[in-house]
Amino acid sequence: MPIGTEYLDAKYLSSRVPIKIMIDTRTGNGRFYDPFAPDKYYFPFSLGAPIRAGDFFALRTNSVALSFDNVRITRLD
């Protein structure tokens, strides 16, 4: 879902937006949740294979300058 032009104003440049990503390490399937409606919408994706110890993946932002802080990785039971 594209971001509306009303959010492209300079006053929003320092805004914080919570991002939620869930990945099933056994399958490599994941969900990127919509930050504006995380309980309603998500974008499914696949990393192509299970994730094993020592594997890594990257988050591509398509030329948008972003920084991530307060990252938390938790195991879902």
Buried (B, 14 or more C-beta within 10 A) or exposed (E): EEEEEEEEEEEEEEEEEEBEEEBBBEEBBBBBBBEEEBEEEBEEEEBEEEBEEEEEEEEEEEEEEEEEEEEEEEEEE
